[in-house]
Amino acid sequence: MEIFNDKRKTKNEKRYNSLAGVQVAVALSGGVDSAMAAALLKDRGFKVAGVHLRLAPGGPPSENLDALARGLGIPWLEVDLREEFARLVLDYFAGEYSQGRTPNPCVRCNPAIKFGLLRRLLEDAGVPYLATGHYVRLLPGPDGVLELRRGRDRAKDQSYFLQRLPREVLSHLIFPLGEMTKQEVRRRYADLGLPGIEDYRESQELCFIPPGTLYYEVLRDLKGGLGAPGELVDRRGRVLGRHRGLEYYTVGQRRGLGVPAAQAYYVVEIRPEANQVVLGFKEELFSSGLKAREVNWLIDPPAGEISARAVIRYRHPGVAARVCPEHSAAVRVIFETPQTAVAPGQAVAFYEGDRLIGGGWIEHPVI
């Protein structure tokens, strides 16, 4: 049965057709999306093998993955990267919270683990392509160079999480679900008669936090404890109350502050050097821009100011902005309209239309 049997002839489809017959490894999470990616590629004539990354305790049992691979008719293996994941992702996650910053482990993990360590292992084994179940598209631009674009299903688009991929790896990647909606994927998966599985954690969720567990409980286990309580203050330094520890707070937070007032308070700043959480009213959350560091470009790095749409967190609709390169892969971003809750440590992504052109880590808001 041909799985992708509609008549859409996109550039994405043409690329896949031109690669049919080559060997590809599919990163199998144990959920519907990655399984469907494997099924699509097998149907198109690729030589498909599954690879499951064991990154943290929990995850799908091996017997579930074995049943899924049998149903797909592909071989699979498991790669244990728990030590590397702990060093490159979990230590970062805990360290950022300790510094009063809001980390994004998925943005960190993708270039380091899945499209970094795993892709290099595959390259060493002679496997030229890696495929995943991300809802993004790879399309050739006017010059034939591949561009990373938003998925057709904007509600599921995951390009934001791939902003730090090295540009040179794009030609080794395949994203079979980029032209599909989540509803199409679920329907076609059901039609295949594969083992009944639920989505094993959506890609934008944190795979290392078990269901029902709070993030600060994981932080406590990673660090052997959490930071000391301290002062809740306003911008003028007036003490409003006590906080439980910096790890419990992030910029933009409104709930759980424990400070009654006629107007709701929000976290507007975290000061790790003073062990203080700064509260303010909603109007104090707005920023005219931000400073970003360690910017990764998926285009030729611009020599001067460019216009782009800046997305300052996942699900943020984006805002028109001027992106002004500074030194050492740093940029200053000026928003067309002020934005709320610009959180240090989060990732900002830059788009031209639906094309992802780069991204960096937010150093601090520009008031």
C-alpha positions in Angstrom: 0.0 0.0 0.0 1.3 3.4 -0.9 1.1 5.5 2.3 1.6 8.9 0.8 -0.9 8.5 -2.0 -2.1 12.1 -2.6 -1.0 14.1 -5.6 1.0 16.9 -3.9 4.3 17.3 -5.8 6.3 19.5 -3.5 10.0 20.2 -3.6 10.1 18.2 -0.4 8.6 15.2 -2.2 10.9 15.5 -5.2 13.9 15.5 -2.9 12.7 12.3 -1.2 12.0 10.6 -4.5 15.5 11.5 -5.7 17.0 9.8 -2.6 14.9 6.6 -2.8 16.9 3.5 -2.3 19.6 5.0 -0.1 20.1 4.0 3.6 18.5 6.1 6.3 18.3 5.7 10.0 15.1 6.9 11.7 15.3 8.1 15.3 12.5 6.0 16.9 11.1 7.6 20.1 8.5 4.9 20.5 5.7 7.2 19.5 3.4 7.7 16.5 5.4 10.5 14.7 8.7 8.8 14.4 7.1 5.4 13.5 5.1 7.1 10.8 8.3 8.7 9.5 9.9 5.3 9.2 6.8 3.9 7.5 6.7 6.7 4.9 10.4 6.3 4.0 10.1 2.5 3.8 7.1 2.9 1.4 9.2 5.2 -0.8 12.0 2.7 -1.2 14.5 3.8 1.4 16.6 1.2 3.2 15.3 2.0 6.7 16.7 1.1 10.1 15.4 2.4 13.4 17.6 3.8 16.2 16.3 4.5 19.7 18.3 6.8 22.0 18.3 5.8 25.6 18.8 9.2 27.2 17.3 9.0 30.7 15.5 6.6 33.0 12.1 5.6 31.8 11.1 5.7 28.2 9.4 3.0 26.2 10.3 -0.6 27.1 12.5 -2.4 24.6 9.8 -5.0 24.0 7.4 -2.2 22.8 10.1 -0.9 20.4 10.7 -4.4 19.2 7.0 -5.0 18.4 6.9 -1.6 16.6 9.9 -2.4 14.5 8.5 -5.8 13.6 5.3 -4.2 12.5 7.2 -1.7 10.4 9.4 -4.5 9.0 12.7 -2.8 9.9 15.7 -3.6 12.0 16.4 -1.5 15.0 19.0 -0.9 17.7 19.3 1.0 20.9 22.1 3.5 21.6 22.8 4.3 25.2 23.8 8.0 25.5 22.7 8.6 29.1 26.1 9.6 30.2 26.5 12.1 27.3 22.9 13.4 27.8 23.6 14.0 31.5 26.8 15.9 30.8 25.5 18.0 27.8 21.9 18.6 28.7 21.0 17.8 32.3 24.0 19.6 33.7 23.1 22.6 31.5 19.4 22.4 32.7 20.3 22.4 36.3 23.0 25.1 35.9 20.8 27.6 34.1 18.1 27.4 36.8 20.8 27.9 39.5 21.8 31.1 37.7 18.2 32.4 37.6 17.9 31.7 33.9 15.2 29.8 32.0 16.7 26.9 30.1 15.4 25.2 26.9 16.8 21.7 27.0 15.3 20.7 23.7 17.0 23.5 21.8 20.2 22.4 23.6 19.7 18.7 23.0 18.9 18.6 19.3 22.3 19.8 18.0 24.3 18.1 20.7 22.7 14.7 20.9 20.3 13.7 18.1 21.8 15.7 15.3 25.2 15.8 16.8 26.4 12.6 18.5 23.9 10.3 16.8 24.5 11.7 13.4 28.3 11.3 13.7 27.9 7.7 14.9 25.7 7.0 11.8 28.3 8.8 9.6 31.1 6.6 11.0 28.9 3.5 10.3 28.4 4.6 6.7 24.7 5.6 7.0 24.4 8.9 5.1 21.0 10.1 6.3 19.1 10.6 9.5 15.3 11.0 9.6 13.1 12.1 12.5 9.4 12.8 13.1 9.8 16.5 13.5 7.1 18.7 11.8 9.5 20.8 9.7 10.4 21.0 6.0 13.7 21.0 4.2 13.4 22.8 0.8 16.0 23.9 -1.7 16.2 27.7 -2.1 16.7 29.6 -5.3 20.4 28.7 -5.3 19.6 25.0 -4.6 20.9 25.1 -1.0 18.6 23.5 1.5 16.6 25.8 3.8 14.8 24.8 7.0 11.2 25.9 6.9 8.2 25.6 9.2 6.0 22.5 9.0 2.8 22.8 7.0 0.9 22.1 10.2 1.6 25.4 11.9 0.0 24.1 15.1 2.7 21.3 15.3 5.6 23.2 13.7 8.8 22.3 15.5 11.3 24.4 13.6 11.9 26.6 16.7 13.6 23.6 18.4 16.0 23.1 15.5 17.4 26.7 15.4 20.9 25.6 16.5 21.5 22.9 14.0 24.8 23.4 12.1 24.0 24.5 8.6 26.2 21.8 7.1 24.2 18.9 8.5 21.0 19.9 6.8 21.9 17.9 3.6 22.1 14.7 5.7 18.6 15.1 7.3 15.1 14.0 6.2 11.9 15.2 7.8 9.1 13.1 6.2 6.2 14.7 8.2 6.9 18.2 7.1 4.0 18.4 4.6 1.5 16.5 6.8 -0.8 17.5 9.6 -1.0 15.7 12.9 -4.4 14.5 12.0 -3.1 13.0 8.8 -0.3 11.2 10.6 -2.7 9.7 13.2 -5.1 8.6 10.5 -2.5 7.0 8.3 -0.8 5.3 11.3 -4.1 3.7 12.2 -4.6 2.5 8.6 -1.3 0.6 8.8 -2.4 -1.7 11.5 0.7 -1.2 13.5 0.8 -1.9 17.3 -1.4 0.4 19.2 0.8 3.0 20.9 0.3 6.4 22.3 2.5 9.3 21.5 5.6 8.7 23.6 5.9 12.3 24.9 5.4 15.1 22.4 8.7 16.4 21.0 8.2 19.8 22.8 7.9 18.1 26.2 10.9 17.3 28.4 11.7 13.6 27.9 13.6 13.3 31.1 10.8 14.5 33.4 8.5 11.5 34.1 4.7 12.1 33.9 3.4 13.6 37.1 6.8 14.8 38.2 7.5 18.6 38.6 10.6 20.0 37.0 12.0 21.3 40.3 11.8 17.7 41.7 14.1 16.7 38.9 16.3 19.6 39.6 16.5 18.7 43.3 17.6 15.1 42.4 20.1 16.4 39.9 21.7 18.9 42.3 21.2 17.1 45.5 19.0 20.0 46.7 17.7 23.3 45.7 18.9 26.9 46.4 18.2 28.8 49.6 15.1 30.9 50.1 15.5 34.6 49.7 13.7 37.9 49.3 10.9 38.9 46.9 11.5 42.5 46.1 10.1 45.2 43.7 12.2 47.3 41.3 13.0 49.8 44.1 14.3 47.0 46.4 11.3 47.1 48.7 10.9 43.7 50.3 7.5 42.1 49.5 8.0 38.7 50.9 10.1 35.5 50.7 10.8 33.2 47.8 11.3 29.4 48.1 14.5 29.3 46.0 15.4 30.7 42.5 14.7 27.4 40.8 10.9 27.8 41.5 10.7 31.0 39.4 10.9 32.2 35.8 10.4 35.6 34.2 6.7 36.1 33.4 5.4 33.8 36.2 2.3 35.0 37.9 1.1 32.1 40.0 2.6 30.8 43.3 4.1 34.1 44.3 2.3 34.4 47.6 2.2 38.2 47.6 -1.4 39.6 47.9 -2.0 42.9 46.1 -4.8 44.8 44.4 -3.0 44.3 41.1 -1.4 40.9 40.2 2.4 40.7 40.6 4.6 38.9 38.0 8.2 37.9 38.1 10.0 40.5 36.1 13.7 39.7 36.9 15.8 37.2 38.8 19.0 38.3 40.5 21.1 35.3 41.4 24.0 37.4 42.8 21.6 38.8 45.5 19.4 35.7 45.7 16.4 37.9 44.9 13.3 37.5 42.8 12.0 40.8 41.5 8.2 41.3 41.2 6.4 43.9 39.2 3.1 44.6 37.5 2.3 43.5 34.0 3.4 46.7 32.3 6.9 46.1 33.8 7.2 42.8 31.8 7.4 44.6 28.5 10.7 45.0 26.7 11.6 46.9 23.5 14.1 44.2 22.5 16.8 41.8 23.7 20.5 40.9 23.5 21.3 37.4 22.3 24.6 35.5 22.4 26.0 32.4 20.6 23.9 33.1 17.5 23.8 30.2 15.1 23.0 31.2 11.4 21.4 28.9 8.9 22.1 31.5 6.2 25.3 33.4 5.4 25.9 35.4 8.5 24.7 39.0 7.8 27.3 41.7 7.8 24.8 44.3 8.9 21.3 44.9 10.2 18.5 42.7 8.8 14.7 42.5 9.2 13.3 39.3 10.6 10.5 37.9 12.7 11.8 37.1 16.2 10.2 34.2 18.2 11.2 34.5 21.8 9.8 31.2 23.1 7.9 28.2 21.7 4.3 29.1 20.8 5.2 32.8 20.7 3.6 34.2 17.5 6.7 36.2 16.7 7.2 39.9 16.3 8.7 42.0 13.4 12.2 43.0 14.5 15.5 44.5 13.5 18.4 42.2 14.1 21.7 44.0 14.5 24.9 41.9 14.6 27.4 42.9 17.2 30.6 41.0 18.1 31.4 37.3 18.8 28.1 35.9 17.4 26.1 38.4 19.5 23.1 40.4 18.2 20.9 43.2 19.4 17.2 42.7 18.5 14.8 45.6 18.5 11.1 44.7 18.4 8.6 46.6 16.3 6.2 46.4 19.3 7.3 45.7 22.9 7.0 42.1 24.0 6.3 40.6 27.5 8.4 38.1 29.4 11.7 38.1 27.6 13.4 35.5 29.7 17.2 35.3 30.0 18.4 31.8 29.0 15.5 31.1 26.6 16.2 30.8 22.9 15.2 33.3 20.3 14.6 32.2 16.7 14.7 34.4 13.6 12.5 33.8 10.6 12.1 35.3 7.1 8.6 34.2 6.2 8.4 30.5 7.0 12.2 30.1 6.6 14.2 29.7 9.8 17.4 31.7 9.4 19.0 31.4 12.8 18.7 31.7 16.5 20.6 32.4 19.8 20.4 32.4 23.5 18.7 35.4 25.2 21.2 37.2 27.4 18.9 39.9 28.7 16.0 42.0 27.7 16.4 45.6 26.4 14.1 47.8 28.4 
